[in-house]
Amino acid sequence: MSARKQIADMQFTAQRAMRAHSKQERVELTASLVEKVKLPAIVAVEIIAMTKKELVDHVAGDLEKWGPSLMEFAAAHDDAKALCEIIGTAEARLAVAVATVEGGVTKSAA
């Protein structure tokens, strides 16, 4: 079986989940995922930009706030993975469609 056929035959979780919703619901669900990861992504970039000492000092200054942030980052990470799955699924499906069309164009031009 060709790689193209294997990709075309895959059942993507995101695809099945999204098909169960109306277009409006899909737009709202996707917008919600984007909003859920927006602030954590901004905070994450700032954390990454800090030195270890800066981060430790920052956390030590407000441990009550930063301790629970770990769970918030875990949830945001799950949401970001869901977005990646949606985008990756679309990429794979589009690649198959492009390859199919290009294959048909090549065959008909020959």
N, C-alpha and C positions, 0 to 999 in steps of 0.2 A: 504494500500500500504506500502511495507517495506521501511525502510530508504534507503537501497541499491537501490531500484527501483526509489525512489524519486531523489536520487543523479544522477542516470544514466539518468533520464529523463530531468534533468535541462538543460536549454539552457544558456550556458555561453557566456557573451559578448565578452570576449577575444578570445574564440574559434571561434565564427562567424567572428570576425574582422580578425583574423590571417588566416583563411581559404581562405579569398579573395585574399591573396598574394601568390606569388611563394615562394619556399623555400629560394632562395637567398634574396628576399625582406624581408622575416620574419627574417632572420639572421641579415640583415642590420638594420631593424627597432629595433630589440631587442638590438643590439650593440649600437645603437644611444641612446636608453633609458638609458642603463647602463652608457654611457659616460655623459649624461645629469645630472645624479644624483651623479656621482663620486666626483666632486669638492665640490658641496654643502654638501654632506655627511661628507667630511673631515672637512670643515669649521664648520659644525654643531657640530661635536664632540669637536672641540676646544672651541666653544661657551659654550657648556654644561660643559666643564671642568673649565671654568672661574667662579670665585665668582661673585656675583651680582655687587659688587663695581668694580671689574676688567672689567666686561662687560660694565657697564655704563661709566667708564672712557675711555674705548676703543671706544665706540660709540661717546662719546662727542668729542673725538679727531679727528673724521672724519665723522660727521653726513651726509655730502653730499654723502659719499660712502655707509654708512650703511642703510640709509633710503630706498633707492631703492632696497637694498638687500632683504627686506621683500617680494617684488613681485617675486624676483628670487627664494626665498625659497618656496613660494607658488607654483610656476611652478614646482620646483624640487619635491615638495611633491606630486603633481599630477602625475608626471612621476614615482615616487617611488610606488605610489598606483597602477599604471598600471602594473608595474613589479610584484607587489605582487599578483595582480589579475591573471596574466599569470601563475605565479608559483603555486598559490592556485588552479587554474583550472587544471593544470597538475597533481597536487597532488590528487585532487578529482577523476579525470578520471583514474589515475593509481590505486588508491584504489579500484575503481569499477572493473577494469580489474583484479587486483590481487584477489579480493573476488570472482569474476566470475570463474577464473581459479581454485582457491582453492576449491570452491564449486563443480566444475566439477570433480576435482581430488578426493574429498571426496566421491562424489556420485558413481564414477566409481570404487573406491576401496571397496565400501560396498557390 
